[in-house]
Amino acid sequence: MNKVSLEVKNLNVYYGSLQALHDLNIVLPDNQITAIIGPSGCGKTTFLKTLNRMIETDEDVRITGQVIIDGEDIYKPGTEITHIRKKMGLLSQHPYPLPMSIYDNVAYGPRIHGEKNKAELDKIVEFYLKEANLFDEVKDRLHAPAARLSIGQQQRLCLARGLAVKPEFILGDEPTSALDPQSSIMIESKFIELKSKYSIIIVTHILRQAKRIADYIVYMHSGKIIEHGRAEDILNHPKEELTKQYIEGVIS
């Protein structure tokens, strides 16, 4: 049995007087792909953003409850946020490469965390570009601006940049929604490959994607977790009527 490294207890999130998440309780599995699914506005992205404390970048947010990562409650007063976020590689809906070269995008995190040796940085950049299946496409233009890459390449660059700080988790907020089909397949295939090293949690509005790659499903509705479990169980034999209606397309 895998160790438990991410557990949520009695989690509530409020935007002003509006309650967005209601008393979430769940243990997420390690070294699997967890897909958070549900209709628009159900709280999927809000939930994801609580896992690395990015939720606090929104104004007028109040959080109660616990998010426990490696035994540490990340919302406990006095918790140092930087090392929490370092554990969480994040892919957004749209890739946001830094306004610098391909090389410097990947080297950025290791430099911040103290790596100054040029030869070591060269190894890091090459290794993580290969991890993201991008090195062969960019090896002759590493010092060109990252903005010149295609959208699909930019997303893989952002993946490489996130992996370069050696996270435990990869979080994806609809990480293929802005990509063409071929680039989407490349990201999905890479997630399947990487789950042996990382725990991957993605928000997706594409049910077909969840069916293709998810090992574990969390179904949300109106800010609540309605049902969660092994993907094959949730997708083929949902226990809750709301889950069944979503999978059958009655709720969208």
C-alpha positions, 0 to 999 in steps of 0.5 A: 500500500502506498504511503498517504501524502495528500489528505484533505480534511473538512476543507471549506473555501469562501469568496466573501460571503459565497461558499465555494467548497463545502466540507471536503474530505478525501485522501488522494492516491500517490503515483496515480493520475487523479482526474477532478471532474464535474460541471462548470462552476462546481469548484474543481479549479478552486479545489486544485488551487487549495492544494498549493495555496494559490487560492490565496492569490484571489482577494477576499478568500477565507479557508477553513479545514486542513490540507495535509501534505507529507504529514504537514498541514499547509494551512497551519499558521506560520507554515512556510509557503515556498517549500509547499509550492516547490512540491507542486508543479503546476500546468495552467490552461494556457502555457505561460513561459517566462519572458526569457530563453528556453534554457533560462525557463528550465534553469529558473527554478534551480537557480532560485533554489541555489544552483549556480554551476553552469555545467550542472545547469546544462545537465538539468536543462537537458534532462528535464527537456527530455522528460517533457519530450521537448529536447530534440525539438529545441536542442539547437535553439536553447537560447532562443526566446521561449515565446517563439515556440508553438503553444504545444511546445510552450506547454511542454516547456512549462512542464519541464520548468515545473519538473526542474524543481523536483516536485512530488505532485503535478497539478494540471488545471485543464492542461490540454484545453488550449492545445491542438489534438496532437499536442494534447495526446503528447501531454496525456502520454507524458502524464501516463509515463510520469505517474511512476515518479509523481502523483498527478492531479488534473482538472478536466472538463473532457470526460473522454480524457478522464476515461483515457488517462485517469486511475482515480476520479473525483466527481464534484457538484456544487462545491461538494465531492459527490463520489470518488474512487477508482476510475473504472468504478466511477465511470462504469458503475457510479453509485450516486445519481448525480455522478451517473447523470454527469457521465451520461451527459444529462448534467454538463 
